[in-house]
């Protein structure tokens, strides 16, 4: 399974510190449009941290401001911990908890797909973290396998990361921009009208659950997975199916069908997910 392709404010009241060489480089661990991510070690206590370096100047845009403002307010075991921001002469460095288990995406690629029990184990943690974000009035808006990391424990703890597209209902207006990753985007987001970011997050969690169970994206055309136009059409028409070779419980199928609906007004965030459904009851 390939990675899903990605589509392309207020003043920051945040702690700014000058780099006193408190961290030493271990290795580079990633790069992207934002800049580079590095694994660093705190010289004082030996703790490993992940540091995202963003070049100062035009690249420190609204998304970076949002990431800092929203992420630093969140404290939950299923969310990567925001630690501090360091200002260097050339870069803004965001210091975060390091998740040594890598991406959930990589785990699924290695497994092909998960059993229902394993999918339930990770989905429980995902909705716990996202529900907390929503209780803090923050919608993520780019939930996907690549933005869910795992710690290094035997029974891995899932950690949500990358709040660059996040939006706070306290600080910001109702979202209407089309952001995120096509394979995970809810129909109402594609219509370029105001939408409920929390409900759109629920849809993205449903896509994540489907991929864990099936090992493929629900709205990609199996014959033309790279045809984004077809993917968008299938999302808007809520056209998906569960392959015959995948055996999942009726409760799980019912949960997926309740998440993937064309009318977002019928989805009441996570209250219904953790309600009376048999599949969800296993979480409680």
C-alpha positions in Angstrom: 0.0 0.0 0.0 1.4 3.4 -1.0 1.3 6.5 1.2 -1.7 8.7 0.5 -0.8 11.8 -1.6 -1.0 15.1 0.2 -2.6 18.3 -1.0 -1.1 21.1 -0.7 -2.9 34.6 12.2 -2.9 35.6 15.4 0.3 36.6 17.2 2.2 33.8 18.9 2.3 34.1 22.7 4.8 31.3 23.2 8.0 30.6 25.1 11.0 31.4 22.9 14.4 30.2 23.9 17.8 30.7 22.3 19.6 27.4 21.6 22.3 26.9 24.2 23.5 23.6 22.7 21.3 21.8 25.2 20.5 19.2 22.6 23.0 17.1 20.6 22.2 15.5 17.2 21.6 11.8 17.0 20.4 11.5 13.4 18.0 12.9 10.9 14.6 11.1 11.0 12.6 12.9 8.3 12.1 15.8 6.0 9.2 17.5 4.1 7.9 20.8 3.0 8.2 22.0 6.6 12.0 21.4 6.7 13.8 18.6 8.5 13.1 16.5 11.6 15.9 15.3 13.8 16.3 12.9 16.7 18.1 14.8 19.4 19.4 14.0 22.9 19.1 16.3 25.9 22.6 16.7 27.2 21.3 17.2 30.7 19.3 14.1 31.2 19.9 12.0 28.1 16.3 12.1 27.0 15.6 11.6 23.3 13.4 14.2 21.6 12.2 14.9 18.1 12.9 18.3 16.8 11.2 19.8 13.8 13.4 22.6 12.2 11.6 25.2 10.1 13.6 27.9 8.3 12.8 31.3 9.6 11.1 33.8 7.3 8.2 33.2 5.0 8.0 29.5 5.9 6.9 30.4 9.4 3.4 30.9 8.2 -0.1 30.5 9.6 0.1 26.7 9.7 3.2 26.8 11.9 1.6 29.3 14.2 -1.5 27.1 14.5 0.6 24.0 15.1 2.4 25.7 18.0 -0.7 27.4 19.5 -2.9 24.4 19.4 -0.4 21.6 20.0 1.1 23.1 23.1 -2.3 23.3 24.8 -2.9 19.5 24.6 -1.9 17.0 27.3 -3.0 13.4 26.6 -1.3 10.0 26.5 -2.3 9.5 22.9 -1.0 12.8 21.6 2.7 13.6 21.0 3.8 15.8 23.8 4.8 19.4 22.8 7.8 20.4 24.9 9.2 23.8 23.8 10.1 26.1 20.9 13.7 27.1 20.4 14.7 30.1 18.3 18.1 29.7 16.5 19.7 32.4 14.2 18.3 30.6 11.2 15.5 28.3 12.3 12.5 27.8 14.5 12.8 24.5 16.3 9.8 22.7 17.7 10.8 20.2 20.4 8.5 17.2 20.9 8.3 13.8 22.5 10.0 11.1 20.4 8.0 8.1 19.5 10.5 5.3 18.8 8.0 2.9 17.3 7.6 4.8 14.0 4.4 5.4 12.0 1.3 3.3 12.3 1.4 3.3 8.4 4.6 1.3 8.5 3.2 -1.3 10.8 0.2 -1.8 8.5 2.4 -2.0 5.5 4.5 -4.7 7.2 1.4 -6.7 8.3 -0.7 -6.2 5.1 -3.7 -5.6 7.3 -4.7 -6.1 11.0 -7.0 -8.5 12.7 -10.1 -6.9 14.1 -8.7 -7.2 17.6 -5.5 -5.3 16.7 -7.4 -2.7 14.7 -9.7 -2.2 17.7 -6.7 -1.8 19.9 -5.3 1.1 17.9 -8.7 2.6 17.0 -9.6 2.9 20.6 -6.5 4.9 21.3 -7.0 7.1 18.2 -10.6 8.1 19.1 -9.4 8.6 22.7 -6.9 11.2 21.6 -9.1 12.8 19.0 -12.0 13.0 21.4 -9.7 14.8 23.9 -8.7 17.3 21.1 -12.4 18.0 20.4 -13.1 18.5 24.1 -10.3 21.1 24.0 -12.1 22.6 21.0 -9.3 21.6 18.6 -10.0 19.8 15.4 -6.9 18.1 13.7 -8.0 18.2 10.1 -5.2 15.9 8.8 -5.7 12.7 10.6 -4.0 9.8 8.7 -1.8 6.8 9.4 1.4 8.9 8.7 0.3 11.3 11.5 -0.1 8.5 14.1 3.1 7.4 15.7 3.8 4.5 18.1 6.0 4.4 21.2 8.5 1.6 21.6 6.5 -0.5 24.1 5.5 -4.2 23.5 1.8 -3.1 23.4 2.4 0.1 21.5 0.7 3.4 22.6 -0.6 5.4 19.6 0.5 9.0 19.5 -1.2 11.7 17.3 1.2 14.2 15.8 1.4 17.1 13.2 -1.1 19.8 14.1 -0.2 22.1 11.2 -3.7 22.0 9.8 -5.5 22.0 13.1 -8.0 24.6 14.0 -9.4 25.9 17.3 -13.0 26.8 17.5 -12.1 29.2 20.3 -9.4 31.1 18.2 -10.6 30.5 14.7 -13.7 30.7 12.5 -15.6 27.6 11.3 -13.3 25.9 8.8 -14.1 26.0 5.0 -10.7 25.4 3.4 -9.9 22.1 1.7 -6.9 20.8 3.6 -5.6 17.4 4.4 -4.9 14.3 2.4 -7.3 13.3 -0.4 -7.8 9.6 0.6 -8.9 10.7 4.1 -11.0 13.9 3.3 -14.7 13.9 4.2 -17.2 14.8 1.4 -18.3 18.1 3.1 -14.6 19.3 3.1 -14.4 18.8 -0.7 -17.5 21.0 -1.3 -15.5 24.2 -0.2 -18.2 25.3 2.2 -18.1 25.8 6.0 -18.0 22.4 7.7 -17.7 21.0 11.2 -14.0 20.1 11.6 -14.8 17.6 14.4 -17.2 15.6 12.2 -14.6 15.7 9.4 -12.1 14.2 11.9 -14.5 11.4 12.6 -14.6 10.5 8.9 -10.8 10.5 8.8 -10.7 8.1 11.7 -13.2 5.9 9.8 -10.8 5.8 6.9 -8.0 4.8 9.3 -10.1 2.0 10.7 -10.9 0.7 7.2 -7.3 0.8 6.1 -6.2 -1.1 9.3 -8.8 -3.8 8.5 -8.6 -4.0 4.7 -5.0 -2.9 3.9 -6.3 -0.5 1.3 -8.0 2.9 1.1 -11.8 2.8 1.0 -12.4 5.3 -1.8 -9.6 4.5 -4.2 -10.5 2.8 -7.4 -8.7 -0.6 -7.1 -8.0 -0.5 -10.9 -6.7 3.1 -10.8 -5.5 3.9 -7.3 -3.6 7.0 -8.5 -6.6 8.5 -10.2 -7.4 11.3 -7.6 -10.3 12.5 -9.7 -12.0 9.1 -9.3 -11.1 9.0 -5.6 -12.8 12.4 -5.1 -15.9 11.2 -7.0 -16.1 8.0 -4.9 -15.8 10.1 -1.7 -18.6 12.4 -2.7 -20.8 9.5 -3.6 -19.7 7.5 -0.5 -18.8 4.6 -2.7 -16.9 1.9 -0.9 -17.1 -1.8 -0.2 -15.5 -4.3 2.1 -13.8 -7.1 0.0 -15.1 -10.6 0.3 -11.7 -11.8 1.5 -11.9 -9.5 4.6 -13.9 -11.0 7.4 -15.0 -8.5 10.1 -17.9 -8.6 12.5 -21.3 -7.1 11.7 -20.8 -4.6 14.6 -17.6 -3.3 13.0 -19.2 -3.1 9.5 -22.1 -1.2 11.1 -19.7 1.2 12.8 -18.0 1.9 9.5 -21.3 2.5 7.7 -22.3 5.0 10.4 -19.1 6.9 9.9 -19.2 7.0 6.1 -22.3 9.0 5.4 -22.9 11.7 2.9 -24.8 14.0 5.3 -22.5 15.1 8.1 -25.5 16.3 10.1 -26.2 12.6 10.9 -22.8 12.2 12.5 -22.6 13.5 16.1 -18.8 13.4 16.6 -17.6 10.5 18.7 -20.5 10.1 21.0 -22.1 7.6 18.7 -18.8 5.7 18.1 -18.4 5.1 21.8 -22.1 4.5 22.4 -24.2 1.4 22.1 -22.5 -0.3 19.1 -21.1 -3.7 19.9 -17.8 -3.0 18.2 -17.3 0.2 20.2 -18.5 -1.4 23.5 -15.3 -3.4 23.5 -13.5 -0.1 24.1 -15.2 0.8 27.3 
